[in-house]
Amino acid sequence: MTKKLHIKTFGCQMNVYDSQRMADVLAPLGYGATDSAETADMIILNTCHIREKAAEKLYSELGRYKNVQDQRRARGSDTLIAVAGCVAQAEGAEIMRRVPYVDIVLGPQTYHRLPEMVAQVTRARDVKSNGVNCRGQGVLDIDFPAEPKFDFLPDVRVEGPSAFLSVQEGCDKFCTFCVVPYTRGAEYSRNVADVLAEARHMVERGVREITLLGQNVNAYHGRRNSGSGRPAGLGELIRELADVDGLDRIRYTTSHPVDMDAKLIQAHRDVSELVPFLHLPVQSGSDNILHRMNRRHTRDDYLRVIEKLVTARPGLKLSSDFIVGFPGESDTDFEATLALVSEVGFIQAFSFIYSPRPGTPGASLADRVPEDVQSDRLTTLQALLNDNQQAFNQSCVGEVMPVLLDRHGRKPGQLAGRSPYMQAVHVMGPETLLGEIAQLRIIEALPNSLSAILASPDAGGRSMQETRRVAV
């Protein structure tokens, strides 16, 4: 690699996957990754539009990278600057107008065309350097192309034993608070054969755990081949992935309650590779707010889905997403959310104050909740969620868990990884365990992680998962 590429990623796992794929498509042009923006020949900001002030954060970052660009030009080199992702999709023309030093603005459905964009910008600069007036040399590409971008991507590069695999994109749900349908487009599912081929490619290169990604991943309906055939749901896809030799763990995120069908629930029952942990966003415990959010399910619908899941897979644990202070949320509505949290006992969760996104129906709702009330409610909710998380972590002490050790810890001789329940776990162990699934006995629950020792092979007793199944 002769050129240095720096990518800064904001947002969810989908953006992490997209950033890796942008690096993949630029590799044939000679770009290799660097952690230093100051030495990069190209900088990409891969943006997320979910949270408030995303655009302001973008422009702040761009100002810093403009200084890098100026300094490198003064030394006789150059830095291309690109903005990708959902903010680029939503505000591309404004970005090009406001920060003309940005060379490329591209949406999340067009990054397979990134080499072409780089070539276009480079040609324009060559023309300008030869004394020809070349105005408007930036490239704006935020179309929703007819061709699936996955058909034009190179083989994914693998780093470590755990990897993301995107199987579904876009969203047709149109929740009133969400910009995804407008920035990611309509739902699209990759066909089964392509997903299996990518999974095998990953496993051949050392991957032990795959997380299937999608905006609504359980809306997956991929064809069994590229031309025809009956669509397969996510449950069927998971069963086929479980047959990939060497793939030990399967996860998926993010799910929508209305797409949790019988075949997927049965996969939780039958497929041992599918971890006993599920992220299932609910957003609110109030039917009134769920209706205003256009979530298409009620509180009872959500609880019935959980009941079916836990019946199929005893010991399964859940995490979720919550929005507090949505327009019209009363004290009673908020109390219903607290009650749901207490009833389900989520072991992890993400919670946020509602932030209106331009262009979404929620942004036009008038009955806003005062900021101080929003803040107080978030503090109360997060305290309850944290209590649940800490109680579960404490319950793990003394248990034996299979942990995929995928990285070095902070201390010499320490390895770290994730439990089946996505808890961070660290242990002192030999280097030979890196990339392996080790049986670890949890000895301490710390604020943000679990401490463990290697479980003796002849120690006896059941693993945590086995113990919980028997207890049920």
C-alpha positions in Angstrom: 0.0 0.0 0.0 1.4 3.4 -1.1 -1.3 5.7 0.1 -2.8 6.2 3.6 -6.5 6.1 4.3 -8.0 7.4 7.5 -11.7 6.7 8.2 -13.6 8.1 11.1 -16.9 6.2 11.8 -19.9 7.5 13.6 -23.0 5.5 14.6 -24.1 1.9 14.5 -22.6 -1.4 13.4 -23.9 -0.8 9.9 -21.6 2.1 9.6 -18.7 0.1 11.0 -19.3 -2.5 8.3 -19.7 0.2 5.6 -16.4 1.8 6.6 -14.6 -1.5 6.3 -16.1 -2.1 2.9 -15.1 1.4 1.7 -11.5 0.5 2.8 -11.9 -2.7 0.8 -12.9 -1.0 -2.5 -10.1 1.5 -2.1 -7.4 -1.1 -1.5 -6.9 -1.8 -5.2 -6.1 1.9 -5.6 -3.2 1.4 -3.2 -4.9 2.8 0.0 -4.0 1.2 3.3 -5.5 2.1 6.7 -3.9 4.6 9.1 -5.0 5.8 12.5 -3.4 9.2 11.8 -5.5 11.8 10.0 -2.4 14.1 9.9 -0.5 11.7 7.5 -3.5 10.5 5.4 -3.8 10.9 1.7 -7.5 10.5 2.0 -9.9 11.0 4.9 -13.4 9.7 5.0 -16.0 10.7 7.6 -18.7 8.1 7.7 -21.6 9.8 9.3 -24.8 8.9 11.2 -27.9 11.0 11.2 -29.8 9.4 14.1 -28.7 11.7 16.9 -29.3 15.5 17.2 -26.5 17.8 16.1 -25.0 15.2 13.8 -24.4 17.9 11.1 -22.8 20.3 13.6 -20.4 17.6 14.7 -19.6 16.9 11.1 -18.7 20.5 10.3 -16.6 20.7 13.4 -14.6 17.6 12.3 -14.3 19.0 8.7 -12.8 22.2 10.0 -10.1 20.2 11.7 -9.4 18.1 8.6 -9.3 21.3 6.5 -6.3 22.3 8.5 -4.7 18.9 7.8 -5.4 19.4 4.1 -3.8 22.9 4.1 -0.7 21.7 6.0 -0.1 18.8 3.7 -0.6 21.0 0.6 2.0 23.4 2.0 4.4 20.5 2.1 3.7 19.5 -1.5 1.3 16.6 -0.8 -2.4 16.5 -0.6 -5.4 15.0 1.2 -8.7 14.1 -0.3 -11.7 14.6 2.0 -14.9 12.6 1.6 -18.1 12.6 3.6 -20.1 9.4 3.5 -23.1 7.9 5.3 -26.5 9.2 6.3 -25.7 12.9 6.9 -24.2 12.9 3.5 -27.3 11.4 2.0 -29.6 13.8 3.8 -27.6 17.0 3.4 -25.2 16.3 0.5 -25.9 19.5 -1.5 -25.6 21.7 1.6 -22.3 20.1 2.5 -20.9 20.8 -0.9 -22.1 24.4 -0.7 -21.0 25.1 2.9 -17.6 23.3 2.8 -16.3 23.5 -0.8 -13.0 21.9 0.1 -14.8 18.6 0.6 -13.9 16.5 -2.5 -16.5 13.7 -2.4 -19.9 13.4 -0.8 -21.5 10.0 -1.1 -24.6 8.2 0.3 -24.6 4.8 2.0 -25.8 3.0 -1.1 -23.1 4.3 -3.5 -19.8 3.5 -1.8 -19.1 0.7 -4.3 -18.5 3.6 -6.8 -15.9 5.3 -4.6 -12.9 4.4 -6.8 -14.6 6.0 -9.7 -15.3 9.2 -7.6 -11.6 9.3 -6.5 -10.5 9.0 -10.1 -12.9 11.8 -11.2 -11.6 14.2 -8.4 -8.0 13.3 -9.2 -8.5 14.0 -12.9 -10.1 17.3 -12.1 -7.2 18.3 -9.9 -4.7 17.3 -12.6 -6.5 19.6 -15.1 -6.5 22.4 -12.6 -2.8 22.0 -11.8 -2.1 22.4 -15.5 -3.5 25.9 -15.5 -7.0 25.2 -16.7 -9.8 26.8 -14.7 -11.7 23.8 -13.2 -14.6 24.9 -11.1 -16.9 22.6 -9.1 -14.4 19.7 -9.0 -16.2 18.0 -6.0 -18.2 14.8 -6.6 -21.7 14.4 -5.2 -23.2 10.9 -5.5 -26.3 10.3 -3.3 -28.5 8.4 -5.6 -30.3 5.2 -4.7 -28.8 3.1 -7.5 -30.9 0.4 -9.1 -28.0 -2.1 -9.0 -27.3 -3.7 -5.5 -24.0 -2.4 -4.3 -23.0 -5.8 -2.9 -22.7 -7.1 -6.5 -19.8 -4.8 -7.1 -17.8 -5.2 -3.8 -14.5 -7.1 -3.5 -14.1 -10.0 -1.0 -14.3 -8.7 2.5 -11.1 -8.4 4.4 -11.1 -10.1 7.8 -9.3 -8.9 11.0 -9.8 -11.1 14.0 -12.2 -13.9 14.9 -15.4 -11.8 15.0 -16.9 -10.1 12.0 -20.0 -8.2 10.8 -21.9 -9.4 7.7 -24.5 -7.2 6.2 -27.5 -9.1 4.9 -30.3 -6.5 4.9 -30.5 -2.8 4.4 -33.1 -0.1 4.4 -36.4 0.2 6.2 -40.1 0.2 5.2 -41.4 0.8 8.8 -41.3 4.6 8.8 -41.3 5.1 12.5 -42.1 8.8 13.0 -38.8 9.5 14.8 -36.5 7.8 12.4 -34.6 9.0 9.3 -33.4 5.6 8.1 -36.1 5.1 5.4 -35.1 8.4 3.9 -31.3 8.0 4.1 -30.9 4.2 3.6 -33.9 3.7 1.3 -36.3 0.8 0.9 -35.7 -2.7 2.4 -33.3 -4.8 0.4 -32.1 -8.3 1.2 -29.1 -10.1 -0.2 -29.6 -13.5 -1.7 -28.8 -16.6 0.5 -26.0 -17.9 -1.8 -24.1 -14.6 -1.6 -24.4 -14.4 2.2 -23.3 -18.0 2.6 -20.3 -17.4 0.3 -19.2 -14.4 2.3 -19.6 -16.3 5.6 -17.5 -19.1 4.3 -14.9 -16.7 3.1 -14.7 -15.2 6.6 -14.5 -18.5 8.4 -11.7 -19.7 6.1 -9.8 -16.7 7.3 -10.3 -17.3 11.0 -13.7 -15.9 11.9 -15.5 -17.8 14.6 -18.4 -15.5 15.2 -20.5 -13.6 12.7 -23.0 -10.8 13.5 -25.7 -10.5 10.8 -26.5 -6.8 10.2 -29.5 -4.9 8.9 -31.6 -1.9 9.7 -34.4 -4.4 10.4 -32.4 -7.5 10.0 -35.3 -9.9 10.8 -37.2 -8.4 7.9 -34.6 -10.4 5.8 -36.3 -12.1 2.8 -33.4 -13.1 0.5 -33.7 -15.2 -2.6 -32.0 -18.6 -2.6 -30.2 -17.7 -5.7 -29.6 -14.5 -7.7 -32.4 -15.1 -10.2 -35.4 -16.8 -8.7 -36.6 -19.1 -5.9 -38.7 -18.7 -2.8 -37.5 -16.1 -0.4 -35.9 -17.3 2.8 -36.5 -15.6 6.1 -33.8 -14.9 8.7 -34.6 -18.0 10.6 -33.9 -20.1 7.5 -30.8 -18.2 6.8 -29.4 -18.8 10.3 -30.0 -22.5 9.9 -28.0 -22.6 6.7 -25.2 -20.5 8.3 -25.1 -22.9 11.2 -24.0 -25.6 8.8 -20.9 -23.6 7.8 -18.0 -25.7 9.3 -16.0 -23.6 11.7 -18.7 -21.0 12.4 -19.3 -21.3 16.2 -21.4 -18.3 17.0 -24.2 -16.3 15.2 -25.7 -13.0 16.3 -28.0 -10.6 14.6 -29.0 -7.0 15.0 -31.1 -4.8 14.9 -34.5 -6.4 15.1 -38.1 -5.1 14.9 -40.7 -6.8 17.1 -43.2 -7.1 14.2 -40.8 -9.2 12.1 -40.1 -11.8 14.8 -41.8 -14.7 13.0 -42.3 -18.3 14.1 -39.4 -19.7 12.0 -37.0 -17.2 13.6 -38.2 -18.1 17.1 -37.8 -21.8 16.2 -34.2 -21.1 15.2 -33.5 -19.7 18.7 -34.8 -23.1 19.9 -32.9 -25.3 17.6 -29.7 -23.6 16.5 -27.1 -23.9 19.2 -24.7 -21.5 17.4 -27.3 -18.7 17.8 -26.3 -17.0 21.1 -28.9 -16.8 24.0 -29.0 -13.0 23.7 -31.1 -10.7 21.5 -31.3 -6.9 21.0 -35.0 -6.2 20.4 -35.8 -2.4 20.5 -39.1 -1.4 22.0 -38.5 2.4 22.4 -41.4 2.9 24.9 -43.6 0.9 27.2 -46.7 3.1 26.5 -49.2 2.1 23.9 -50.0 5.8 23.4 -46.4 6.6 22.6 -45.9 3.5 20.5 -48.8 4.5 18.4 -47.5 8.0 18.0 -44.1 6.5 17.0 -45.9 4.3 14.4 -44.2 1.3 15.8 -47.0 -1.1 14.6 -47.0 -3.1 17.9 -48.4 -2.6 21.4 -46.8 -3.3 24.7 -48.7 -6.6 25.0 -47.5 -7.6 21.5 -43.9 -7.0 22.5 -44.3 -9.0 25.7 -45.9 -11.9 23.8 -42.9 -12.0 21.4 -40.6 -12.2 24.4 -42.7 -14.9 26.0 -42.4 -17.0 22.8 -38.7 -16.4 22.6 -38.0 -17.4 26.2 -40.2 -20.4 25.9 -38.2 -21.5 22.9 -34.8 -20.7 24.4 -34.9 -20.7 28.2 -32.2 -18.5 29.6 -32.3 -16.1 26.7 -31.6 -12.5 27.7 -32.5 -9.2 26.1 -31.3 -5.7 25.4 -33.3 -2.9 23.9 -33.5 0.8 22.8 -35.5 3.5 24.6 -36.5 7.0 23.6 -37.6 9.3 26.4 -39.4 12.6 26.0 -41.1 11.8 22.7 -43.7 14.5 21.9 -46.9 13.9 24.0 -45.2 11.6 26.5 -46.9 12.1 29.9 -45.8 11.0 33.3 -48.1 8.0 32.9 -46.5 7.1 29.6 -43.1 7.3 31.1 -44.1 5.2 34.1 -45.3 2.6 31.7 -41.8 2.4 30.2 -40.3 2.0 33.7 -42.8 -0.8 34.4 -41.9 -2.6 31.2 -38.2 -2.4 32.1 -38.8 -3.9 35.5 -41.0 -6.6 34.0 -38.6 -7.7 31.3 -35.4 -7.2 33.1 -33.2 -6.1 30.2 -29.6 -6.8 30.9 -28.4 -4.0 28.6 -30.0 -1.1 26.9 -29.4 2.1 24.9 -31.5 5.1 26.0 -31.7 8.5 24.5 -33.6 11.8 24.8 -35.8 12.3 21.7 -34.2 14.5 19.2 -36.3 15.6 16.2 -34.8 14.8 12.8 -35.6 17.2 9.9 -38.0 15.6 7.4 -39.5 13.0 9.8 -43.1 13.2 10.9 -42.0 13.4 14.6 -40.3 16.7 13.9 -43.6 18.4 13.2 -45.3 17.3 16.4 -46.1 20.3 18.6 -46.6 18.9 22.0 -42.9 18.7 22.9 -41.7 17.6 26.4 -39.7 20.3 28.2 -35.9 19.7 28.1 -35.6 19.5 31.9 -38.3 16.9 32.1 -36.7 14.9 29.3 -33.4 15.0 31.2 -34.9 13.9 34.5 -36.7 11.1 32.9 -33.5 9.9 31.1 -31.7 9.9 34.4 -34.4 7.9 36.1 -34.6 5.4 33.3 -30.8 4.9 33.0 -30.6 4.3 36.8 -33.1 1.5 36.5 -31.5 0.0 33.4 -28.1 0.2 35.1 -29.4 -1.6 38.2 -30.8 -4.4 36.0 -27.4 -4.7 34.2 -25.4 -4.7 37.4 -27.7 -7.3 39.0 -27.3 -9.6 36.0 -23.5 -9.1 36.0 -23.4 -10.0 39.7 -25.4 -13.1 39.0 -22.7 -14.3 36.7 -20.1 -14.4 39.4 -19.1 -18.1 39.9 -20.6 -19.2 36.6 -18.6 -20.7 33.7 -19.1 -18.9 30.4 -17.7 -19.6 26.9 -15.9 -16.4 25.9 -14.5 -15.6 22.4 -11.1 -14.0 23.2 -10.7 -11.7 20.3 -8.2 -9.0 21.6 -5.5 -8.2 24.1 -6.4 -6.7 27.4 -5.0 -3.6 28.9 -2.5 -5.4 31.1 0.4 -7.5 30.0 -0.6 -11.2 29.6 -4.3 -10.2 29.6 -6.8 -11.3 27.0 -10.3 -9.9 26.5 -13.5 -10.8 24.7 -17.3 -10.9 24.8 -19.5 -13.3 26.6 -22.6 -14.8 24.8 -24.5 -11.9 26.4 -22.2 -9.2 25.0 -20.5 -8.5 28.3 -16.8 -7.5 28.2 -14.7 -10.2 29.9 -11.0 -10.1 30.7 -8.7 -12.9 31.8 -5.0 -13.6 32.3 -4.2 -16.3 29.8 -1.7 -17.6 27.3 -1.3 -16.0 23.8 -2.4 -19.3 22.3 -6.0 -18.6 23.4 -6.3 -15.5 21.3 -9.0 -16.2 18.7 -10.4 -19.1 20.7 -13.6 -19.7 22.6 -12.4 -20.4 26.2 -14.4 -21.6 29.2 -14.0 -18.9 31.8 -15.1 -18.8 35.4 -16.4 -15.3 36.3 -14.8 -14.1 39.6 -15.8 -10.5 39.8 -18.4 -8.1 38.3 -16.8 -4.7 37.7 -18.7 -1.6 36.6 -18.1 -2.1 32.9 -16.7 -5.6 32.6 -16.4 -9.1 34.1 -13.1 -10.5 35.5 -12.5 -14.2 35.0 -10.1 -17.0 35.4 -9.6 -20.0 33.1 -12.0 -22.7 34.1 -10.3 -26.0 35.0 -11.3 -28.7 32.5 -11.9 -31.1 35.3 -13.6 -28.6 37.7 -17.0 -30.2 37.1 -20.4 -28.4 37.2 -22.6 -26.9 34.5 -21.9 -23.9 32.4 -24.1 -20.8 32.9 -26.2 -21.6 29.9 -26.8 -25.2 31.0 -27.6 -24.2 34.5 -30.2 -21.7 33.5 -31.9 -24.2 31.1 -32.1 -26.8 33.8 -33.5 -24.3 36.3 -36.2 -23.3 33.9 
